[in-house]
Amino acid sequence: MTEYCRNFLALFPIGHQLPAALSFCKMLCTSLPGICFWRLALRLGGFTMMRPLLCSLLLTACAFAQAPQNAAYTQTTASLVALERMWNEAQVNRDSTAIAAMIGDRFTNTEYDGEVSNRGKFLADFADPKFKPTLMNIQNVHVEVYSTTAIVTGDYHTRGSYASKPYEHFGRFTDTWVFQDGKWLCVASHSSLKK
């Protein structure tokens, strides 16, 4: 690290702990190598005037550094909500191929009644001809993304019949998705009834 960077970081007691401060400092030192922040600070009336200016520059650089991440987060969130809606459509249309493409090999489902099933049982139950959903709707969907894992929660409303007996459920769901092999796969799903 150059002397200029060390001088810059010395102005901030916590600057050495922030990766953004180091990146910003390296950018300044490579683009403006002749600037000595010590001399500049003394010319401007000491560190009292210099510190707010440099803090503003550092915060601006950090804000711009995070902008692409926010755009990616928004795109990921929209993709996951779209996958959840496609899942609902596949359920109503009884498209087991679409559902199979959306769930991981070690998928686990926990139903509102406590029944737990793995991928094979879930797909077999889904293909059961007695199961005839007519409506599957989600709302109040919330997505939390953690690198290559995402948790999607929300409310659901489903209606249909099973073995000629009508049902209608209002509940909440939690789905866990992982980004694997270039796509999002649901690896766990849980639902519980509201009424």
Contacts in CASP RR format, 6 or more apart in sequence:
PFRMAT RR
TARGET T0000
AUTHOR 0000-0000-0000
METHOD contacts of the structure
MODEL  1
MTEYCRNFLALFPIGHQLPAALSFCKMLCTSLPGICFWRLALRLGGFTMM
RPLLCSLLLTACAFAQAPQNAAYTQTTASLVALERMWNEAQVNRDSTAIA
AMIGDRFTNTEYDGEVSNRGKFLADFADPKFKPTLMNIQNVHVEVYSTTA
IVTGDYHTRGSYASKPYEHFGRFTDTWVFQDGKWLCVASHSSLKK
1 25 0 8 1.000
2 29 0 8 1.000
2 33 0 8 1.000
3 36 0 8 1.000
4 25 0 8 1.000
4 28 0 8 1.000
4 29 0 8 1.000
4 33 0 8 1.000
4 34 0 8 1.000
4 35 0 8 1.000
4 36 0 8 1.000
4 37 0 8 1.000
5 22 0 8 1.000
5 25 0 8 1.000
5 26 0 8 1.000
5 28 0 8 1.000
5 29 0 8 1.000
7 36 0 8 1.000
7 37 0 8 1.000
7 38 0 8 1.000
8 25 0 8 1.000
8 28 0 8 1.000
8 29 0 8 1.000
8 37 0 8 1.000
8 54 0 8 1.000
9 15 0 8 1.000
9 16 0 8 1.000
9 21 0 8 1.000
9 22 0 8 1.000
9 25 0 8 1.000
11 37 0 8 1.000
11 41 0 8 1.000
11 47 0 8 1.000
11 50 0 8 1.000
11 51 0 8 1.000
11 54 0 8 1.000
12 21 0 8 1.000
12 51 0 8 1.000
12 54 0 8 1.000
12 55 0 8 1.000
12 58 0 8 1.000
15 21 0 8 1.000
16 22 0 8 1.000
20 58 0 8 1.000
20 61 0 8 1.000
20 62 0 8 1.000
20 65 0 8 1.000
21 58 0 8 1.000
23 61 0 8 1.000
23 65 0 8 1.000
24 57 0 8 1.000
24 58 0 8 1.000
24 61 0 8 1.000
24 62 0 8 1.000
27 61 0 8 1.000
28 35 0 8 1.000
37 50 0 8 1.000
37 54 0 8 1.000
40 50 0 8 1.000
41 47 0 8 1.000
41 49 0 8 1.000
41 50 0 8 1.000
44 50 0 8 1.000
44 53 0 8 1.000
73 145 0 8 1.000
76 143 0 8 1.000
76 145 0 8 1.000
76 150 0 8 1.000
77 143 0 8 1.000
77 145 0 8 1.000
79 184 0 8 1.000
80 143 0 8 1.000
80 145 0 8 1.000
80 150 0 8 1.000
80 152 0 8 1.000
80 177 0 8 1.000
80 184 0 8 1.000
81 141 0 8 1.000
81 143 0 8 1.000
81 152 0 8 1.000
83 102 0 8 1.000
83 177 0 8 1.000
83 184 0 8 1.000
83 186 0 8 1.000
84 138 0 8 1.000
84 141 0 8 1.000
84 152 0 8 1.000
84 175 0 8 1.000
85 138 0 8 1.000
86 98 0 8 1.000
86 102 0 8 1.000
87 99 0 8 1.000
87 102 0 8 1.000
87 186 0 8 1.000
88 136 0 8 1.000
88 137 0 8 1.000
88 138 0 8 1.000
89 95 0 8 1.000
89 136 0 8 1.000
90 96 0 8 1.000
90 98 0 8 1.000
90 99 0 8 1.000
90 102 0 8 1.000
91 99 0 8 1.000
91 126 0 8 1.000
91 133 0 8 1.000
91 136 0 8 1.000
91 158 0 8 1.000
92 133 0 8 1.000
92 134 0 8 1.000
92 135 0 8 1.000
92 136 0 8 1.000
94 126 0 8 1.000
94 127 0 8 1.000
94 131 0 8 1.000
94 133 0 8 1.000
96 123 0 8 1.000
96 126 0 8 1.000
96 127 0 8 1.000
99 123 0 8 1.000
99 126 0 8 1.000
100 123 0 8 1.000
102 185 0 8 1.000
102 186 0 8 1.000
103 119 0 8 1.000
103 122 0 8 1.000
103 185 0 8 1.000
103 186 0 8 1.000
103 187 0 8 1.000
104 119 0 8 1.000
104 178 0 8 1.000
104 180 0 8 1.000
104 185 0 8 1.000
104 186 0 8 1.000
104 187 0 8 1.000
105 119 0 8 1.000
106 118 0 8 1.000
106 119 0 8 1.000
106 187 0 8 1.000
107 118 0 8 1.000
107 119 0 8 1.000
107 122 0 8 1.000
107 185 0 8 1.000
107 186 0 8 1.000
107 187 0 8 1.000
107 188 0 8 1.000
107 189 0 8 1.000
108 116 0 8 1.000
108 117 0 8 1.000
108 118 0 8 1.000
108 187 0 8 1.000
108 188 0 8 1.000
108 189 0 8 1.000
109 116 0 8 1.000
109 117 0 8 1.000
109 118 0 8 1.000
109 122 0 8 1.000
109 188 0 8 1.000
109 189 0 8 1.000
109 190 0 8 1.000
110 116 0 8 1.000
110 188 0 8 1.000
110 189 0 8 1.000
110 190 0 8 1.000
110 191 0 8 1.000
111 117 0 8 1.000
111 191 0 8 1.000
112 169 0 8 1.000
112 171 0 8 1.000
112 191 0 8 1.000
112 192 0 8 1.000
112 193 0 8 1.000
117 125 0 8 1.000
125 131 0 8 1.000
130 162 0 8 1.000
130 163 0 8 1.000
130 164 0 8 1.000
131 162 0 8 1.000
132 160 0 8 1.000
132 161 0 8 1.000
132 162 0 8 1.000
133 158 0 8 1.000
133 159 0 8 1.000
133 160 0 8 1.000
134 159 0 8 1.000
134 160 0 8 1.000
134 161 0 8 1.000
135 157 0 8 1.000
135 158 0 8 1.000
135 159 0 8 1.000
135 160 0 8 1.000
136 156 0 8 1.000
136 157 0 8 1.000
136 158 0 8 1.000
137 156 0 8 1.000
137 157 0 8 1.000
137 158 0 8 1.000
138 154 0 8 1.000
138 155 0 8 1.000
138 156 0 8 1.000
138 157 0 8 1.000
138 173 0 8 1.000
139 154 0 8 1.000
139 155 0 8 1.000
139 156 0 8 1.000
139 157 0 8 1.000
140 154 0 8 1.000
140 155 0 8 1.000
141 152 0 8 1.000
141 153 0 8 1.000
141 154 0 8 1.000
142 152 0 8 1.000
142 153 0 8 1.000
142 154 0 8 1.000
143 150 0 8 1.000
143 151 0 8 1.000
143 152 0 8 1.000
144 150 0 8 1.000
144 151 0 8 1.000
148 178 0 8 1.000
148 179 0 8 1.000
148 180 0 8 1.000
149 176 0 8 1.000
149 177 0 8 1.000
149 178 0 8 1.000
149 179 0 8 1.000
150 176 0 8 1.000
150 177 0 8 1.000
150 178 0 8 1.000
150 179 0 8 1.000
150 184 0 8 1.000
151 174 0 8 1.000
151 175 0 8 1.000
151 176 0 8 1.000
151 177 0 8 1.000
152 173 0 8 1.000
152 174 0 8 1.000
152 175 0 8 1.000
152 176 0 8 1.000
152 177 0 8 1.000
153 172 0 8 1.000
153 173 0 8 1.000
153 174 0 8 1.000
153 175 0 8 1.000
154 172 0 8 1.000
154 173 0 8 1.000
154 174 0 8 1.000
155 170 0 8 1.000
155 171 0 8 1.000
155 172 0 8 1.000
155 173 0 8 1.000
155 194 0 8 1.000
156 169 0 8 1.000
156 170 0 8 1.000
156 171 0 8 1.000
156 172 0 8 1.000
156 173 0 8 1.000
156 191 0 8 1.000
157 168 0 8 1.000
157 169 0 8 1.000
157 170 0 8 1.000
157 171 0 8 1.000
158 167 0 8 1.000
158 168 0 8 1.000
158 169 0 8 1.000
159 166 0 8 1.000
159 167 0 8 1.000
159 168 0 8 1.000
159 169 0 8 1.000
160 166 0 8 1.000
160 167 0 8 1.000
160 168 0 8 1.000
161 167 0 8 1.000
169 193 0 8 1.000
170 193 0 8 1.000
170 194 0 8 1.000
170 195 0 8 1.000
171 191 0 8 1.000
171 192 0 8 1.000
171 193 0 8 1.000
171 194 0 8 1.000
171 195 0 8 1.000
172 191 0 8 1.000
172 192 0 8 1.000
172 194 0 8 1.000
173 189 0 8 1.000
173 190 0 8 1.000
173 191 0 8 1.000
173 192 0 8 1.000
174 189 0 8 1.000
174 190 0 8 1.000
174 191 0 8 1.000
175 186 0 8 1.000
175 188 0 8 1.000
175 189 0 8 1.000
175 190 0 8 1.000
176 186 0 8 1.000
176 187 0 8 1.000
176 188 0 8 1.000
176 189 0 8 1.000
177 184 0 8 1.000
177 185 0 8 1.000
177 186 0 8 1.000
177 187 0 8 1.000
178 184 0 8 1.000
178 185 0 8 1.000
178 187 0 8 1.000
179 185 0 8 1.000
END
